[in-house]
Amino acid sequence: MKNMKKLVSLAAVCGMTLMVTACGNKVPENTVFSVDDLPGKVIGVQLGTTGDIYASDYEEPEDANTPASTIERFNKGNDAVQALKQGKVDCVIIDEQPAKAFVAKNDDLMILEEDFALEEYAIAISKDNKELTEQINGVLAQLKEELVLDQIVANYIGDDTKGTCPYESPADVDRSKGTLIMATNAAFEPYEYYEGNEIVGIDVDMARAICDKLGYELQIEDMEFDSIINAVQSGKADIGVAGMTVTEDRLKSIDFSDSYTTATQVIIVRK
């Protein structure tokens, strides 16, 4: 009986220890409730993205009385999101559509209602290839007029149309011009991401539609986001398509096509 009492007492102590340990591992609280809360916080971004560019302004604020933020840069958006869940960063700044995909898979996260910034996405093209830029701009205008771009977007984003209207290349499409190489970063759902071993998404279907019009076979090269511009500059890729925003800094290195969509940068936080 004494041994039984000792076992019961020991179990009670162990149970109390486990409870104390569990309480000590509570999830960090949210500290960012609006854009105004960003100064002085630890902000997670994907390296080289528009979120990275905009967040950089908080590293060295113009106002001496504004606390500087720390920017943690990750190669993948998912790595930034995991850092947020673990309390290593206070928030993540990223494009709205990938943000929605991340939040849908993580019920402990949410997107702030207040938008962080608006941006225009375009296709990166070498400054030495003005002809291709003109051709792509012509095709983009056609795809907009024919509502093909709307169809492509609706197939990946629409509440009632998602997955119901996939883009399909014409059966008699001409491929006589050879191969067009597209550099991308396939970790940016719904613009480019993996389904099994295949890269799919809005940007992929748009690039296929462009190739169908121009007579090319599309070849996709997946790489780190901050390597895309160099790949286009060096000729390793013909175009860069990865939810890429037109900025003054990028225009120093490459040209851009006309915009094909307007996107929003948002802030992900812990609930």
MOLIN-V734101 format. One record per pair of residues at least 4 apart in sequence whose ideal C-beta (glycine too) atoms are under 7 Angstrom apart, sorted by the first residue. I is the first residue (numbers start at 1). GAP is how many residues later the second one is. Records with the same first field share a line. If there is no record, write none. Layout:
BEGIN
I->GAP  GAP
END
This chain:
BEGIN
1->4
2->4
3->4
4->4
5->4
6->4
7->4
8->4
9->4
10->4
11->4
12->4
13->4
14->4
15->4
16->4
17->4
18->4
19->4
20->4
21->4
27->81  243
28->59  242
30->239  240  241
31->6  10  59
32->5  6  9  58  59  235  237
33->4
34->78  80
35->79  81
37->4
38->5  20  31
39->19  22  27  28  30
40->27  29
41->28  49  50
42->28  30  47  48
43->12  15  26  28  29  46  47  48  50
44->28  30  36  39  40  45  47  48
45->4  6  7  10  26  28  35  47  48
46->5  6  28  30  31  34  48  179
47->5  26  27  28  178  179
48->4  177  178
49->176
50->4  69  195  215
51->4  42  43  214
52->4  21
53->194
54->39  62  63  211
55->16  38
56->15
58->11
59->9  10  12
60->8
61->5  7
72->11  17
74->5  6  9
75->4  149
76->111
77->4  17  21  110  111
78->4  109
79->4
80->4  9  12
81->4  11  21  25  187
82->4
83->5  6
84->5  7  8  25  184  186
85->21  23  24
91->176  177  178
92->176
93->23  172  174
94->4  5  172  174
95->4  148  168  170
96->4  167  168  170
97->4  60  93  94
98->4  90  91
99->4  12  167  169
100->4
101->4  88  89
102->4  7  166
103->6  7  8  165
108->162  163
109->159  161  162
110->159  161
111->155  157
112->154  155  157
115->149  151
116->149  150  151
117->148
118->144  146
119->126  144  146
120->125  126  139  142
121->122  123  124  138  139  140  142
122->122  124  134  135  136  137  138
123->13  116  117  118  133  134
124->104  105  108  115  116  120  130  132
125->4  7  8  11  107  114  129  130  132
126->106  107  109  128
127->127  128
129->4
130->4
131->4
132->4  106
133->4  122  124
134->4
135->4  79
136->4  74  121
137->4  120  121
138->4
139->4  71  74  75
140->4  117  118  120
141->4
142->4  71
143->5  6  66
144->5
147->4
148->4  61
149->4  57  111
150->4
151->4  14  16
152->15  50  53  54
153->4  49  108
154->4  7  11
155->6  7  8  9  10  11  12
156->6  34  45  46
157->5  33
158->4
161->4
167->38  41  42
169->4  39  43
170->42
173->39
174->41
175->40  41  42
176->39
177->37  38  39
178->38  39
179->37  38  40
180->31  36  38  39  58  59
181->38  40  56  57
182->25  36  37  38  39  55  57  59
183->38  40  45  48  49  54  57
184->8  19  36  38  57  58
185->7  37  38  39  40  43  57
186->6  7  8  13  36
187->6
188->4  5  54  55
189->4  12
190->11  12
191->10  11  12  52
192->7  9  11  12  50
193->7  8
194->4  5
195->5
199->5  21  23
200->4
202->4
203->4  38  39  40
204->4  16
205->4
206->4  54
207->4  11  34
208->4  10
209->4
210->4
211->5  6  7
221->16
223->4  5  8
225->17
227->4
228->4  12  14
229->4  11  21  24  25
230->4
231->5  6  9
232->5  7  8  22
233->20  21
240->4
243->20
246->4  5  10
247->4
250->4
251->5
END
